[in-house]
Amino acid sequence: MEDYHSALTDHVPGFITGPGQTDYLSVGVIIFLIVMILVVGNLYFQLHAVPERIAHHTNKVQMEIVAVLALISLFTHNHLYWILGLLLALIRFPDFTTPLYSIARSLARLARRDPDELEDEASVAADHPEPVRAPAPAPVAEAPPARVPAKTLHEEGI
């Protein structure tokens, strides 16, 4: 047995390892920190996706705007965008496009055009940046001869 210095104690705590041995406390702390970072990161991303989940039940344009605001707030760490996205997701905007499409289809039927033809033209217009020209209208029959306007009382001398 070696003689120890008089300031040393006989008992060494369990977290102090000897030379060449594995430090189980350090390994446990590293594993705990990695798990906690993953859990907190997952909760952060789940919280960030709340406006997108709420807006998923709205129309497509509103959902895309909310998703863009959430991404901007995620990358810039500016919480104002997240709050705006959340408020926009909670507000229900009326659907204006469905009545407008119904009016367009009704007008197409009145003009004796196929409503599916309108949708084909709309998709072509969306694919091409140049404007799509409407077909020239059919020529109108000649106008009837103009009537001679009646003379006024002043012209008749009354």
N, C-alpha and C positions, 0 to 999 in steps of 0.2 A: 504494500500500500504506500502510495505517495503521500508525502506531507503536503497539506494544503495551506494556503495563506490563512492567517487568522481572521481576515475580514470576510472570507467566504462562508456561506452557510452549508449545512449538510443537505438541505432540501432544495432542489431545483424545480421550478414550476413545470407543468406538463407541456406547455406550449413552446418551450425552448427545446430545440432538438440538438442532438449531438452531431458532430461532423460526419458527413456522408449519409445522413438519414433524411427521409422525406418529411417535409414540413406540412403536416396534414391541415393545420389551421390555415396556412396560406393558400393551399389548394381549395379548401372549403370556402374561404372568403372570395377567391377568384371566381369560382363556380356560382356563388350567390350573387356577386356583382353582375356577371354575364346574364343570369336569369332575370335579375331585376331590371337591367337595361332593356332586355327584350320585352318584358311585361309592361314597363312604363312606355316604351316606344309604341307597342301595340295599342295601349289605351289612348295614347296621343293621336294616333292615326284613326282610331275608331271615333274619337271625339271630333276630329276634323272632318269626318265623313257624314256627320249628322245632317248638315244642310242638304247634301246630295241625296241622302236617303229620304228625307222629307220631300224634296222636289221631284223624286222619282215618280210620284203619283200625279204630277202636273203635266202640262203640255211640254213638248220636246224643246222648244226654244227657251222656255223658262228654266228647264232642267240644265240645259247647256250653259246658260248664263251663270247659274248657281255653281255649277262645276268649275267654271273658269274662275269665279271669285274665290272658291275654296282653294284652288291650286295657287292662285296669286298669293293668298294669305299664307299658304303653307311655305312657299319659297321665299317670301319677303318678310315673314314674321310680323306682318302688319295685321293686327286683329280686327281692324275696321272692315277689311274686305270680308272676313269670316262673318262678322255681325251683319253686314249688308246681305251676304248670301243667305244667312239664316232668316232674316226678315223677308227677303224676296221669296224664299221657299215657303214661308208660312202664309204669304198673301196669295190668294187664288185670283188669277186674272181671268176675265171672261173670254170665251172662245169666239173670236171674231172671224176666224177663217172658215169654219163650217158654214155659216150662213152665206158668206161671200161665194164659196164654191157652189152652194145650192143656187144662188142667184145666177152665177155664170152658166151652170148647167141648164137652168130654165130658159135663159136668154138664148142659149145655143139651140134648144129645142124649138123655140119660137122662130129662130132664123133658119130652121130646118137643117141644122148642122149636127153632126154626130158628137155627143158630149165626150166620147173617148178620143175623138180627134183633137179636142181642146187640151186634154191631158197630155197627148203626144206632143203637141206644139209647146206646151209648158215645159215638158222635160227637155225638148230640143233647145228651148230658149235658156234653160238653166245650164245646159252643157256648153253652149256657145256664147262667148262674150259679145259678139256682134248682134245687133237687133234683128229679129226675124220679121220680115215684111209680111203684112197681111195681104191676102189675094185681092186683086182689084175688083171692085163691085161690078156687077153686071150693068150694062148700059140701060138707062131709063128711057122709056118710050118718049117720043117727042111730046112736048107740052101742047095743050090745046091753044088755038089762037087766042090772043089777048082780046078781052072785050074793050070796047071803046068806053071810056069813062063818061058818065052822065055829066051834062053841063050843069054848072052851079047856077044858082039864082042870079048872081051878079052877071054871069056871062049871058044869060037869057034876057037881061035887061029888066028884071022885075025888081 
